[in-house]
């Protein structure tokens, strides 16, 4: 997509984020993990993320004016093309803030310094454009479930025990070649993500 495909005449607001896609093979293995956890934690108020919506998020932008999309995509293009392709490993499981107090259930990502460099570059460049900086240090992970805030204590213990007793091993590796800008639409049926721009890493 060129940097001039966006229509600036009708200004509107979208919710957007910058992320890396997963391979079909990793998605299938994540789906197996999700189905297993869903079965083990049936009837517990956890919002499981559809496997098609699981990405490695580099930056959640929040509200973006469509009139600023050209500037934003130019920035992404500049940051991403200054880095080379790299490989990430997907595996391990856990929860934030920790397994005893599970709020976010995640699958881990191991990556070389290149990933952190890209994320820092995007974070810095988007901050210059006026987007709020993320206060937490970047910790690459894939969110697969969000635990309800009013979950009963016995359910919290069950989630904690399930995560401890059903640890996820190595799921596979992916060569990262592209970074995407996504639009997020919140519908009654859940979030729908639409890819609106792609930048390629150097080979």
C-alpha positions in Angstrom: 0.0 0.0 0.0 1.4 3.4 -0.9 1.5 6.2 1.5 -1.1 8.2 -0.4 -4.0 5.7 -0.4 -5.7 7.4 2.5 -8.5 9.9 1.9 -7.8 13.0 4.0 -11.0 14.8 3.0 -13.2 13.0 5.5 -11.6 13.2 8.9 -12.7 10.4 11.2 -11.2 8.6 14.2 -10.1 4.9 14.3 -8.7 2.8 17.0 -5.3 1.4 15.9 -2.3 -0.6 16.9 1.0 -1.8 15.4 1.7 -5.5 15.5 3.4 -8.5 14.0 1.4 -11.4 12.6 1.8 -15.1 13.5 2.2 -17.9 11.0 -0.7 -20.3 10.3 1.2 -23.1 12.0 1.7 -21.1 15.2 -2.0 -20.1 15.1 -3.0 -23.7 14.9 -0.9 -24.7 17.9 -2.2 -21.7 19.9 -5.7 -22.8 19.0 -4.9 -26.2 20.5 -3.6 -24.5 23.7 -6.7 -22.3 23.9 -9.1 -25.2 23.4 -7.3 -27.2 26.2 -7.5 -24.2 28.6 -11.1 -23.5 27.7 -12.0 -27.1 28.6 -10.1 -27.1 31.8 -11.5 -23.7 32.9 -15.0 -24.1 31.7 -17.6 -21.7 33.2 -15.0 -19.4 34.7 -15.4 -15.8 33.5 -12.4 -15.5 31.2 -12.5 -13.6 27.9 -10.5 -15.8 25.5 -9.0 -14.1 22.5 -10.0 -15.6 19.1 -6.8 -17.1 17.6 -7.3 -15.0 14.5 -7.0 -11.9 16.8 -3.8 -12.9 18.5 -0.8 -10.8 17.4 2.5 -9.7 18.9 1.6 -6.1 19.6 4.4 -3.6 19.4 2.4 -0.4 20.1 -1.3 0.2 21.0 -2.0 3.7 19.6 -5.6 4.1 20.7 -7.5 6.8 18.9 -5.9 7.9 15.6 -7.3 10.6 13.2 -7.5 9.3 9.6 -6.0 12.6 8.6 -2.8 11.6 10.3 -2.5 8.2 8.7 0.0 9.3 6.1 2.4 10.7 8.7 2.0 7.6 10.8 2.6 5.1 8.0 5.6 7.1 6.8 7.0 6.8 10.3 6.3 3.0 10.5 7.9 2.6 7.0 11.1 4.5 8.1 11.4 2.6 11.4 10.8 -0.9 10.1 12.9 -0.8 7.0 15.9 0.2 9.0 15.9 -3.3 10.6 16.6 -6.7 9.3 14.4 -9.8 9.4 14.8 -12.0 12.5 13.3 -15.1 14.1 11.2 -15.4 17.2 10.4 -18.5 19.3 6.9 -19.0 20.7 6.3 -21.0 23.9 5.9 -21.1 27.7 2.8 -19.9 29.4 2.0 -17.7 32.4 -0.1 -14.8 33.7 0.3 -11.1 34.6 0.9 -9.9 37.2 1.7 -13.5 38.2 0.2 -17.0 38.3 -1.2 -16.5 41.8 -3.1 -13.3 40.7 -3.9 -14.1 37.1 -5.4 -11.2 35.2 -3.9 -11.7 31.7 -3.1 -15.2 30.5 -0.2 -15.2 28.0 2.1 -17.3 25.8 5.7 -16.2 25.8 7.8 -14.9 23.0 11.6 -15.1 22.9 13.3 -12.8 20.4 16.7 -11.2 19.6 17.5 -7.6 20.4 16.2 -6.6 17.0 12.6 -6.9 18.2 13.2 -4.6 21.2 15.0 -2.1 18.9 12.1 -1.9 16.6 9.6 -1.5 19.5 11.7 1.2 21.1 12.0 3.0 17.7 8.3 2.8 17.2 7.6 3.9 20.8 9.9 6.9 20.4 8.6 7.9 17.0 5.0 7.7 17.9 5.6 9.7 21.1 7.0 12.5 18.9 3.7 12.3 17.0 1.8 12.9 20.3 0.8 9.3 21.2 1.2 8.4 24.9 4.3 6.4 25.9 3.7 3.0 27.4 4.8 3.2 31.0 5.6 -0.5 31.3 8.8 -2.0 29.9 8.2 -3.9 26.7 7.7 -7.6 27.4 7.0 -9.5 24.2 4.0 -11.9 24.8 0.8 -13.1 23.2 -2.4 -12.4 25.2 -4.7 -15.4 25.0 -7.2 -14.6 27.8 -8.4 -11.9 30.1 -9.7 -12.9 33.6 -12.8 -11.0 34.8 -12.1 -8.6 37.6 -14.9 -10.0 39.8 -13.9 -13.6 39.5 -14.5 -15.5 42.8 -11.4 -16.5 44.8 -12.0 -20.2 44.3 -11.9 -19.6 40.6 -8.7 -17.6 40.9 -7.1 -20.6 42.7 -8.4 -22.9 40.0 -6.9 -20.8 37.2 -3.6 -20.6 39.1 -3.4 -24.4 39.6 -4.4 -25.0 36.0 -1.6 -22.8 34.7 0.9 -24.4 37.0 -0.2 -28.0 36.1 -0.6 -27.4 32.3 2.4 -25.5 31.3 2.8 -24.8 27.5 6.1 -25.9 26.0 7.8 -24.8 22.8 5.2 -24.1 20.0 7.5 -23.2 17.2 9.6 -20.4 15.5 8.7 -17.7 13.0 10.8 -15.6 10.7 9.5 -12.0 11.1 9.5 -10.2 7.8 6.7 -7.6 8.1 5.1 -5.2 10.6 1.5 -4.1 10.2 -0.8 -1.2 11.2 -4.2 -2.5 12.2 -7.6 -0.8 12.7 -9.7 -2.2 15.6 -13.5 -2.1 15.5 -15.2 -3.0 18.7 -18.5 -4.8 17.7 -21.0 -6.5 19.9 -19.6 -9.9 18.8 -16.0 -8.8 19.7 -13.1 -6.9 18.3 -12.5 -7.1 14.5 -9.0 -6.2 13.3 -8.4 -4.9 9.7 -4.9 -4.5 8.4 -4.5 -1.1 6.8 -0.7 -0.8 6.2 2.3 -3.1 6.0 6.0 -2.3 6.1 8.7 -4.9 5.3 11.9 -5.5 7.2 15.2 -5.7 5.3 16.0 -9.3 4.1 
